[in-house]
Amino acid sequence: MSDEFKLGAVVLKVADLAKMAAFYAEVIGLVKQAESEEKVLFGAKNDGDTLLVLEKLTNGVRPNMPRTGLFHTAFLVPNRAALGDMLIHLIKSKYPLSGAGDHAYSEAIYLADPEGNGIEIYRDRPFAKWRINEDGTYPAVTEEVDADAIIDAATREEFHQIHPETKIGHVHLQVSDIEATEEFYGNILGLNIQTKIPSARFFAEGRYHHHIGSNIWAGTNLLPRAENETGLAYFTIVTSKFKEWETRLAKAGFKMEKRHFGLQVSDPNGILIMLQEPQI
């Protein structure tokens, strides 16, 4: 993933800031970059990109039914050893995992934070080992993970924090309209549709397997989150095609709001995205 296109910070609205901050620091191993009574910023290292922002929601409540928004935030570690270190740490922490999957191009561990936001921690296989369809897309594959091999690959060093080269590899969204989602990310923004099944679409810039996933597994009549509900506030895309995307979105009739750090727009599911230009 180059600086011409990458995912920036994922911003979550949380009800219990102290509990959530402790989870992401101690269980996930992210590094606190800045902290106030209202907000905590996390990265993989102090002087690196901000990967996650927790914003305190006064009188926040967890939705009592599925909403559009985050299915999971996916933290990409650089290699199998780093994934092994993380898996051993999670096992020792006794924090419950929700699953694991071998997707042919990656190996992944799944869990959820204390307020129910999904998390994936994964490593990519070398590109030469990915399974690729004849048309250049990727098959939808979920097989059993070889947990023993992942653990065997670990460095066995004492875990203090997530690997400093960790990035936001992708964001997977829970949407209400899969066709409108495909139109928005695939046709309007021009991302490649890398995997397509009836209930899900996976989009990427370049040859990556996906930077943005989407599914309707929770249903097709989901509403966006209310202002006082916890969950995804917005996620960030940094793209050198910023001006092109702004033109395309305006032509398609999407309303955008300028922020001092970017341009905010809602996708067809009411999910907020912050678009930013790469820093020179």
C-alpha beads as a LAMMPS data file, in Angstrom:
LAMMPS data file: protein, C-alpha beads

280 atoms
279 bonds

1 atom types
1 bond types

-500.0 500.0 xlo xhi
-500.0 500.0 ylo yhi
-500.0 500.0 zlo zhi

Masses

1 110.0

Atoms # bond

1 1 1 0.000 0.000 0.000
2 1 1 1.597 3.227 -1.133
3 1 1 1.106 6.720 0.235
4 1 1 -0.868 7.469 -2.954
5 1 1 -3.661 5.349 -1.511
6 1 1 -4.039 4.103 2.025
7 1 1 -6.571 3.908 4.798
8 1 1 -6.184 6.490 7.506
9 1 1 -7.689 6.618 10.966
10 1 1 -10.828 4.737 11.926
11 1 1 -12.831 6.874 14.367
12 1 1 -15.159 5.223 16.885
13 1 1 -17.782 6.818 19.115
14 1 1 -17.579 5.111 22.508
15 1 1 -19.615 5.158 25.703
16 1 1 -16.838 4.183 28.145
17 1 1 -13.666 5.895 26.985
18 1 1 -11.456 4.611 29.830
19 1 1 -12.483 0.974 29.352
20 1 1 -12.135 1.113 25.575
21 1 1 -8.763 2.876 25.748
22 1 1 -7.471 0.249 28.164
23 1 1 -8.632 -2.539 25.847
24 1 1 -6.920 -1.152 22.745
25 1 1 -3.718 -0.449 24.696
26 1 1 -3.503 -3.665 26.713
27 1 1 -5.272 -6.303 24.618
28 1 1 -4.617 -5.070 21.063
29 1 1 -1.313 -3.453 21.996
30 1 1 -1.763 -0.122 20.239
31 1 1 0.295 2.862 21.390
32 1 1 -1.395 5.950 22.826
33 1 1 -0.268 8.936 20.785
34 1 1 -2.453 11.586 22.449
35 1 1 -5.075 11.565 25.189
36 1 1 -7.682 13.898 26.657
37 1 1 -10.905 13.505 28.637
38 1 1 -12.840 13.382 25.366
39 1 1 -10.559 11.548 22.948
40 1 1 -7.692 9.054 22.648
41 1 1 -5.517 8.613 19.556
42 1 1 -3.731 5.330 18.876
43 1 1 -1.052 4.208 16.452
44 1 1 1.349 1.320 16.084
45 1 1 4.106 3.629 17.336
46 1 1 4.336 7.103 18.819
47 1 1 5.607 8.862 15.711
48 1 1 3.620 6.840 13.157
49 1 1 0.238 7.296 11.515
50 1 1 -2.804 7.462 13.745
51 1 1 -4.739 4.247 13.155
52 1 1 -7.610 4.555 15.614
53 1 1 -9.390 7.389 17.398
54 1 1 -11.808 6.873 20.281
55 1 1 -14.233 9.742 20.881
56 1 1 -16.271 9.881 24.079
57 1 1 -20.001 9.960 23.439
58 1 1 -21.905 11.654 26.256
59 1 1 -24.847 9.492 27.298
60 1 1 -23.908 7.066 24.530
61 1 1 -25.834 3.837 24.138
62 1 1 -25.062 0.688 22.212
63 1 1 -27.556 0.089 19.368
64 1 1 -30.231 -2.472 20.266
65 1 1 -30.455 -3.656 16.666
66 1 1 -28.044 -3.967 13.712
67 1 1 -27.084 -0.673 12.061
68 1 1 -25.051 0.242 9.022
69 1 1 -21.438 0.974 9.869
70 1 1 -18.508 -1.122 10.954
71 1 1 -18.319 -4.885 10.504
72 1 1 -14.668 -4.829 11.515
73 1 1 -11.496 -2.778 11.482
74 1 1 -8.651 -4.890 10.099
75 1 1 -5.151 -4.341 11.484
76 1 1 -2.513 -5.645 9.067
77 1 1 0.666 -6.930 10.704
78 1 1 3.748 -7.322 8.478
79 1 1 4.399 -11.052 8.760
80 1 1 3.383 -14.398 10.215
81 1 1 5.722 -14.007 13.174
82 1 1 3.921 -10.820 14.233
83 1 1 0.576 -12.593 13.884
84 1 1 1.925 -15.448 15.998
85 1 1 3.068 -13.034 18.688
86 1 1 -0.385 -11.470 18.713
87 1 1 -2.175 -14.821 18.870
88 1 1 -0.060 -15.995 21.816
89 1 1 -0.692 -12.664 23.573
90 1 1 -4.464 -12.929 23.039
91 1 1 -4.502 -16.498 24.331
92 1 1 -2.544 -15.457 27.438
93 1 1 -4.851 -12.480 27.978
94 1 1 -7.844 -14.869 27.951
95 1 1 -9.784 -12.314 25.940
96 1 1 -12.435 -14.185 23.893
97 1 1 -11.807 -14.611 20.177
98 1 1 -14.776 -14.768 17.801
99 1 1 -13.030 -16.801 15.116
100 1 1 -10.195 -17.195 12.639
101 1 1 -9.976 -17.715 8.899
102 1 1 -7.538 -18.564 6.129
103 1 1 -8.630 -16.540 3.092
104 1 1 -5.963 -17.891 0.731
105 1 1 -4.320 -14.464 0.484
106 1 1 -4.268 -13.908 4.253
107 1 1 -4.492 -15.478 7.703
108 1 1 -6.789 -13.714 10.147
109 1 1 -7.889 -13.663 13.787
110 1 1 -11.230 -12.111 14.779
111 1 1 -12.546 -10.602 17.989
112 1 1 -14.705 -7.694 19.153
113 1 1 -13.929 -4.823 21.502
114 1 1 -15.912 -4.327 24.747
115 1 1 -18.558 -2.251 22.931
116 1 1 -19.042 -4.766 20.140
117 1 1 -16.934 -3.227 17.357
118 1 1 -15.446 -5.994 15.225
119 1 1 -11.675 -6.376 14.903
120 1 1 -9.571 -8.411 12.509
121 1 1 -5.833 -8.874 12.957
122 1 1 -4.216 -10.443 9.909
123 1 1 -1.126 -10.965 7.815
124 1 1 -0.931 -11.192 4.032
125 1 1 0.799 -14.019 2.229
126 1 1 3.327 -12.988 -0.436
127 1 1 1.416 -11.901 -3.554
128 1 1 2.916 -14.758 -5.618
129 1 1 1.038 -17.229 -3.393
130 1 1 -2.413 -15.627 -3.718
131 1 1 -5.122 -17.555 -5.531
132 1 1 -6.255 -15.494 -8.506
133 1 1 -9.186 -16.120 -10.844
134 1 1 -8.650 -16.012 -14.603
135 1 1 -10.257 -12.557 -14.756
136 1 1 -7.825 -11.187 -12.147
137 1 1 -10.299 -11.195 -9.258
138 1 1 -9.930 -13.217 -6.063
139 1 1 -12.100 -16.147 -4.955
140 1 1 -14.157 -15.888 -1.785
141 1 1 -12.303 -18.409 0.368
142 1 1 -12.538 -19.092 4.086
143 1 1 -10.703 -22.154 5.329
144 1 1 -9.480 -23.304 8.714
145 1 1 -6.446 -21.456 9.994
146 1 1 -3.351 -23.460 10.917
147 1 1 -3.091 -21.948 14.389
148 1 1 -0.202 -24.221 15.386
149 1 1 1.890 -23.038 12.433
150 1 1 1.114 -19.406 13.251
151 1 1 2.172 -19.927 16.861
152 1 1 5.307 -21.780 15.722
153 1 1 6.237 -18.736 13.608
154 1 1 6.109 -16.382 16.613
155 1 1 9.262 -14.712 17.887
156 1 1 8.382 -15.794 21.441
157 1 1 9.576 -12.422 22.695
158 1 1 7.593 -10.851 25.531
159 1 1 4.630 -8.943 24.053
160 1 1 4.606 -5.230 24.858
161 1 1 2.752 -3.765 21.892
162 1 1 1.502 -4.539 18.407
163 1 1 4.190 -4.664 15.708
164 1 1 5.296 -1.072 14.907
165 1 1 4.768 -1.613 11.169
166 1 1 1.076 -2.423 11.646
167 1 1 -1.356 -0.571 9.365
168 1 1 -5.091 -0.379 8.785
169 1 1 -5.212 -3.027 6.059
170 1 1 -8.892 -2.729 5.316
171 1 1 -12.223 -1.662 6.708
172 1 1 -15.181 -4.028 6.375
173 1 1 -18.588 -2.350 6.393
174 1 1 -22.051 -3.549 7.315
175 1 1 -24.323 -2.057 4.643
176 1 1 -28.013 -1.997 3.763
177 1 1 -27.840 -1.938 -0.053
178 1 1 -25.138 -4.017 -1.715
179 1 1 -25.886 -2.815 -5.258
180 1 1 -25.770 0.868 -4.265
181 1 1 -22.553 0.132 -2.373
182 1 1 -21.036 -1.390 -5.525
183 1 1 -22.107 1.638 -7.555
184 1 1 -20.545 4.034 -5.047
185 1 1 -17.190 2.388 -4.365
186 1 1 -16.781 0.573 -7.669
187 1 1 -18.212 2.912 -10.287
188 1 1 -18.165 6.392 -8.754
189 1 1 -14.894 6.154 -6.806
190 1 1 -13.464 3.744 -9.369
191 1 1 -12.077 1.105 -7.015
192 1 1 -11.609 -2.389 -8.423
193 1 1 -14.226 -4.974 -7.466
194 1 1 -11.882 -7.761 -6.381
195 1 1 -14.396 -10.290 -5.043
196 1 1 -18.136 -10.393 -5.663
197 1 1 -20.709 -12.739 -4.159
198 1 1 -24.451 -12.070 -3.830
199 1 1 -24.227 -10.850 -0.236
200 1 1 -20.839 -9.094 -0.267
201 1 1 -18.472 -6.958 -2.328
202 1 1 -14.769 -6.305 -1.814
203 1 1 -13.079 -3.233 -3.310
204 1 1 -9.452 -2.171 -3.693
205 1 1 -7.080 0.244 -5.324
206 1 1 -4.596 -1.631 -7.512
207 1 1 -4.059 -5.370 -7.086
208 1 1 -4.725 -5.591 -3.345
209 1 1 -7.374 -8.104 -2.250
210 1 1 -9.488 -5.415 -0.588
211 1 1 -9.214 -2.091 1.140
212 1 1 -12.973 -1.923 1.715
213 1 1 -15.251 -4.880 2.331
214 1 1 -19.040 -4.719 2.499
215 1 1 -21.811 -7.139 3.323
216 1 1 -25.557 -7.414 3.934
217 1 1 -25.274 -10.368 6.297
218 1 1 -27.289 -8.544 8.988
219 1 1 -30.116 -7.709 6.572
220 1 1 -31.044 -5.163 3.918
221 1 1 -33.207 -2.745 5.901
222 1 1 -30.576 -1.415 8.280
223 1 1 -30.666 2.210 9.338
224 1 1 -27.613 4.387 10.052
225 1 1 -26.628 4.816 13.677
226 1 1 -28.334 7.530 15.676
227 1 1 -26.257 10.409 17.026
228 1 1 -26.203 8.946 20.561
229 1 1 -25.331 5.401 19.456
230 1 1 -21.852 3.965 19.770
231 1 1 -19.899 2.602 16.824
232 1 1 -18.233 3.938 13.710
233 1 1 -18.119 7.724 13.444
234 1 1 -16.170 7.617 10.156
235 1 1 -13.189 6.039 8.465
236 1 1 -10.495 7.783 6.454
237 1 1 -9.214 7.239 2.922
238 1 1 -6.011 8.995 1.832
239 1 1 -5.866 9.169 -1.961
240 1 1 -3.874 11.003 -4.611
241 1 1 -7.128 10.930 -6.621
242 1 1 -8.705 13.346 -4.125
243 1 1 -9.615 15.997 -6.727
244 1 1 -10.876 13.383 -9.178
245 1 1 -13.036 11.782 -6.501
246 1 1 -14.404 15.178 -5.444
247 1 1 -15.434 15.845 -9.055
248 1 1 -16.988 12.398 -9.475
249 1 1 -18.935 12.638 -6.226
250 1 1 -20.255 16.095 -7.067
251 1 1 -21.309 14.913 -10.540
252 1 1 -23.147 11.968 -8.970
253 1 1 -25.017 14.306 -6.628
254 1 1 -23.302 13.463 -3.326
255 1 1 -23.144 16.284 -0.808
256 1 1 -19.713 16.892 0.689
257 1 1 -18.578 18.937 3.655
258 1 1 -15.130 20.461 3.771
259 1 1 -13.184 19.925 6.992
260 1 1 -9.843 21.463 7.855
261 1 1 -8.311 17.996 7.471
262 1 1 -10.299 16.721 4.495
263 1 1 -13.630 16.249 2.805
264 1 1 -16.475 14.356 4.443
265 1 1 -19.118 12.429 2.493
266 1 1 -21.720 9.775 3.314
267 1 1 -21.913 6.640 1.213
268 1 1 -25.385 5.329 0.183
269 1 1 -25.686 3.490 3.506
270 1 1 -25.203 6.613 5.606
271 1 1 -21.617 5.653 6.499
272 1 1 -19.337 8.684 6.825
273 1 1 -15.999 8.751 5.028
274 1 1 -13.242 11.318 5.439
275 1 1 -11.278 11.824 2.223
276 1 1 -7.781 13.283 2.470
277 1 1 -4.924 14.109 0.133
278 1 1 -1.514 12.562 0.822
279 1 1 0.799 14.770 2.838
280 1 1 3.767 15.971 0.851

Bonds

1 1 1 2
2 1 2 3
3 1 3 4
4 1 4 5
5 1 5 6
6 1 6 7
7 1 7 8
8 1 8 9
9 1 9 10
10 1 10 11
11 1 11 12
12 1 12 13
13 1 13 14
14 1 14 15
15 1 15 16
16 1 16 17
17 1 17 18
18 1 18 19
19 1 19 20
20 1 20 21
21 1 21 22
22 1 22 23
23 1 23 24
24 1 24 25
25 1 25 26
26 1 26 27
27 1 27 28
28 1 28 29
29 1 29 30
30 1 30 31
31 1 31 32
32 1 32 33
33 1 33 34
34 1 34 35
35 1 35 36
36 1 36 37
37 1 37 38
38 1 38 39
39 1 39 40
40 1 40 41
41 1 41 42
42 1 42 43
43 1 43 44
44 1 44 45
45 1 45 46
46 1 46 47
47 1 47 48
48 1 48 49
49 1 49 50
50 1 50 51
51 1 51 52
52 1 52 53
53 1 53 54
54 1 54 55
55 1 55 56
56 1 56 57
57 1 57 58
58 1 58 59
59 1 59 60
60 1 60 61
61 1 61 62
62 1 62 63
63 1 63 64
64 1 64 65
65 1 65 66
66 1 66 67
67 1 67 68
68 1 68 69
69 1 69 70
70 1 70 71
71 1 71 72
72 1 72 73
73 1 73 74
74 1 74 75
75 1 75 76
76 1 76 77
77 1 77 78
78 1 78 79
79 1 79 80
80 1 80 81
81 1 81 82
82 1 82 83
83 1 83 84
84 1 84 85
85 1 85 86
86 1 86 87
87 1 87 88
88 1 88 89
89 1 89 90
90 1 90 91
91 1 91 92
92 1 92 93
93 1 93 94
94 1 94 95
95 1 95 96
96 1 96 97
97 1 97 98
98 1 98 99
99 1 99 100
100 1 100 101
101 1 101 102
102 1 102 103
103 1 103 104
104 1 104 105
105 1 105 106
106 1 106 107
107 1 107 108
108 1 108 109
109 1 109 110
110 1 110 111
111 1 111 112
112 1 112 113
113 1 113 114
114 1 114 115
115 1 115 116
116 1 116 117
117 1 117 118
118 1 118 119
119 1 119 120
120 1 120 121
121 1 121 122
122 1 122 123
123 1 123 124
124 1 124 125
125 1 125 126
126 1 126 127
127 1 127 128
128 1 128 129
129 1 129 130
130 1 130 131
131 1 131 132
132 1 132 133
133 1 133 134
134 1 134 135
135 1 135 136
136 1 136 137
137 1 137 138
138 1 138 139
139 1 139 140
140 1 140 141
141 1 141 142
142 1 142 143
143 1 143 144
144 1 144 145
145 1 145 146
146 1 146 147
147 1 147 148
148 1 148 149
149 1 149 150
150 1 150 151
151 1 151 152
152 1 152 153
153 1 153 154
154 1 154 155
155 1 155 156
156 1 156 157
157 1 157 158
158 1 158 159
159 1 159 160
160 1 160 161
161 1 161 162
162 1 162 163
163 1 163 164
164 1 164 165
165 1 165 166
166 1 166 167
167 1 167 168
168 1 168 169
169 1 169 170
170 1 170 171
171 1 171 172
172 1 172 173
173 1 173 174
174 1 174 175
175 1 175 176
176 1 176 177
177 1 177 178
178 1 178 179
179 1 179 180
180 1 180 181
181 1 181 182
182 1 182 183
183 1 183 184
184 1 184 185
185 1 185 186
186 1 186 187
187 1 187 188
188 1 188 189
189 1 189 190
190 1 190 191
191 1 191 192
192 1 192 193
193 1 193 194
194 1 194 195
195 1 195 196
196 1 196 197
197 1 197 198
198 1 198 199
199 1 199 200
200 1 200 201
201 1 201 202
202 1 202 203
203 1 203 204
204 1 204 205
205 1 205 206
206 1 206 207
207 1 207 208
208 1 208 209
209 1 209 210
210 1 210 211
211 1 211 212
212 1 212 213
213 1 213 214
214 1 214 215
215 1 215 216
216 1 216 217
217 1 217 218
218 1 218 219
219 1 219 220
220 1 220 221
221 1 221 222
222 1 222 223
223 1 223 224
224 1 224 225
225 1 225 226
226 1 226 227
227 1 227 228
228 1 228 229
229 1 229 230
230 1 230 231
231 1 231 232
232 1 232 233
233 1 233 234
234 1 234 235
235 1 235 236
236 1 236 237
237 1 237 238
238 1 238 239
239 1 239 240
240 1 240 241
241 1 241 242
242 1 242 243
243 1 243 244
244 1 244 245
245 1 245 246
246 1 246 247
247 1 247 248
248 1 248 249
249 1 249 250
250 1 250 251
251 1 251 252
252 1 252 253
253 1 253 254
254 1 254 255
255 1 255 256
256 1 256 257
257 1 257 258
258 1 258 259
259 1 259 260
260 1 260 261
261 1 261 262
262 1 262 263
263 1 263 264
264 1 264 265
265 1 265 266
266 1 266 267
267 1 267 268
268 1 268 269
269 1 269 270
270 1 270 271
271 1 271 272
272 1 272 273
273 1 273 274
274 1 274 275
275 1 275 276
276 1 276 277
277 1 277 278
278 1 278 279
279 1 279 280
